[in-house]
Structure formats: C-alpha cells, structure tokens
C-alpha cells in the first residue's frame, strides 16, 4: 500500500491502481483478521481508495 501512495504522489494513476490491486489480492488471504490486524477494515479502505484513483491529477511530463 505504501508504494500505491508513492505512485499517487507522483501522479501515476496506473501505478497506484496496480499497487492497490496487488495489496488487496495479497491481504485478502489473511482476512478478516490476522495477528490482531483487522484486515477486513483495511481491505475496505483499499477498495475506497481504488474508487478515487481516477480523481488523481494527470501526470505532468517534465522535459530536461
């Protein structure tokens, strides 16, 4: 998920979306709870974040 937020900060919609998908896929196997972490809640937050990926600003290409 940290990489998804990094990609979002860079304005990389595709990278953000892919990382959120990967996080959901990997965490789902441990839901609803694992070692005191409520993964069901975390997965709900991932899904909510995925709904906002299209709202990211477009990528700005800087030329050297």
Backbone as a ProteinNet text record, in pm:
[ID]
protein_1_A
[PRIMARY]
XXXXXXXXXXXXXXXXXXXXXXXXXXXXXXXXXXXXXXXXXXXXXXXXXXXXXXXXXXXXXXXX
[TERTIARY]
82.3	0	86.8	201.7	289.5	332.8	360.9	401.8	285.6	164.1	47.3	40.1	64	58.9	174.5	289.5	403.8	367.5	308.2	268.4	162.2	70.5	-32.6	31.8	131.2	200.8	274.4	314.7	382.1	282.3	152.6	50.8	40.8	93	92.6	-33.1	-137.8	-265.8	-253.6	-192.4	-182	-101.5	11.1	93.6	20.9	-51.3	-128.5	-235.3	-308.5	-415.3	-360.2	-251.5	-191.8	-143.8	-84.2	-35.6	-150.4	-258.9	-375.7	-437	-442.9	-493.4	-406	-275.1	-181.8	-198.8	-213.5	-232.3	-358.7	-467.6	-594.5	-582.1	-517.9	-502.3	-419.4	-311.8	-222.9	-279.1	-351	-405.4	-532.4	-606.3	-735	-720.7	-609.1	-588.2	-585.4	-559.3	-547.5	-670.2	-767.4	-888	-972.4	-1052.4	-1087.9	-990.8	-915.1	-821.1	-700.3	-584.6	-460.8	-368.3	-332	-239.1	-279.7	-408.1	-459.2	-485.7	-456.5	-482.1	-614.8	-705.5	-838.8	-830.2	-794.7	-773.1	-900.8	-1012.9	-1139.1	-1158.2	-1125.8	-1135.7	-1032.8	-912	-806.3	-842.5	-897	-938.1	-1051.1	-1138.8	-1245.1	-1184.8	-1080.4	-1013.5	-941.2	-883.3	-818.2	-921.1	-1036.7	-1141.6	-1190.5	-1203.1	-1245.2	-1140.1	-1012.7	-905.3	-906.4	-932.4	-936.4	-1045	-1150.4	-1258.1	-1213.6	-1109.6	-1062.6	-942.9	-890.1	-774.8	-804.6	-922.3	-947.9	-946.2	-955.9	-953.2	-812.3	-711	-573.9	-549.8	-470.4	-440.2	-359.8	-368.8	-292.8	-142.3	-68.6	76.4	132.6	224.8	292.4	429.4	457.7	587.8	678.2	788.8	887.5	998.2	1029.6	1137.9	1264.4	1374.1	1503.2	1557.9
-117.7	0	124	117.7	234.6	273.3	175.7	205	266.6	226.1	286.1	434.6	471.4	613.8	689.5	623.5	685.2	715.8	617.3	635.7	745.1	749.8	854.1	991.5	1002.8	1128.8	1174.8	1080	1111.9	1137.4	1116.6	1134.6	1017	903.4	784	702.5	729.1	659.9	510	468.6	325.4	254.4	312.1	251.4	242.4	347	348	239.4	234.7	135.2	-6.6	-32.3	-166.6	-205.4	-111.6	-142	-166.2	-91	-115	-251.6	-288.2	-421.3	-530	-511.4	-609.5	-621.5	-508.3	-509.9	-585	-557.3	-624.7	-774.7	-813.4	-956.1	-1027.2	-965.5	-1031.1	-1032.3	-927.5	-920.3	-1002.3	-1024.2	-1094.4	-1234.7	-1298.4	-1434.5	-1440	-1326.3	-1322.9	-1263.2	-1222.1	-1159.6	-1264.2	-1229.1	-1094.5	-1033.8	-1119	-1067.2	-1158.4	-1096.5	-1174.3	-1105.5	-1178.1	-1128.3	-991.4	-975.9	-853.9	-740.5	-760.4	-658.5	-690.5	-594.8	-614.6	-589	-694.4	-682.5	-654.7	-696.4	-665.9	-514.8	-443.5	-297.1	-236.7	-289.8	-239.9	-262.4	-379	-407.7	-315.5	-280.2	-185.2	-49	-10.3	115.8	111.2	-3.4	-19	-2.1	-64.6	-52.2	91.8	160.3	301	385.2	356.9	430.6	403.7	278.6	244.4	322	356	433	575.1	623.3	760.6	771.8	659.5	664.5	748.6	738.4	823.6	973.3	1010.8	1151.7	1209.8	1123.5	1174.3	1271.9	1374.7	1468	1398	1446.5	1383.4	1396.9	1304	1304.8	1420.9	1493.4	1602.5	1552.1	1561.5	1518.9	1640.9	1631.3	1738.7	1706.4	1800.2	1776.8	1845.9	1775.8	1829.8	1928.7
0	0	0	64.9	67.8	-72.7	-155.8	-293.2	-370.7	-340.7	-406.8	-374.2	-248.4	-211.4	-273.5	-285.3	-353.2	-498.9	-565.9	-705.4	-717.4	-624.1	-625.9	-613	-526.8	-508.7	-632.5	-714.2	-839.6	-952.1	-921.8	-1025	-1119.7	-1079.9	-1163.3	-1133.7	-1207.2	-1184	-1201.2	-1311.2	-1340.6	-1232.9	-1193.8	-1090.6	-958.4	-923.6	-799.6	-801.9	-911.3	-922.3	-915.3	-983.6	-982.9	-843.5	-771.5	-637.8	-540.4	-555.1	-469.6	-499.5	-627.3	-664.5	-604.2	-612.1	-557.1	-405.7	-338.3	-193.2	-156.1	-226.7	-197.9	-219.5	-327.5	-359.1	-252.8	-209.9	-113.3	28.3	65.5	201.2	218.3	111	119.7	178.6	153.3	203.8	356.7	421.3	566.5	635.9	558.4	615.2	687.7	780.4	821.6	922.5	992	1092.4	1097.7	1116.5	1125.8	1224.7	1329.1	1431.4	1485.9	1508.2	1568.4	1471	1343.5	1242	1175.7	1179.3	1120.1	969.5	897.4	753.7	677.6	728.1	660.3	650.5	757.5	755.8	661.1	665	577.9	430.8	399.8	262.2	216.9	307.6	274.3	241.2	312.8	284.4	149.8	117.1	-13.5	-124.5	-108.1	-210.2	-221.9	-110.7	-115.5	-187	-161.7	-227.9	-377.8	-415.6	-558.3	-630.9	-561.9	-624.3	-655.2	-585.4	-605.3	-698.9	-745	-834.7	-959.4	-1020.3	-1137.3	-1106	-979.2	-939.6	-932.5	-945.8	-939	-1053.7	-1027.4	-1136.8	-1245.2	-1367.5	-1474.8	-1452.8	-1508.1	-1495.8	-1577.2	-1514.8	-1586.2	-1627.8	-1754.8	-1805.2	-1810.8	-1740.6	-1739.7	-1836.7	-1919.8	-2016.6	-1969.5	-1986.9	-1942.7	-2042.9
[MASK]
++++++++++++++++++++++++++++++++++++++++++++++++++++++++++++++++

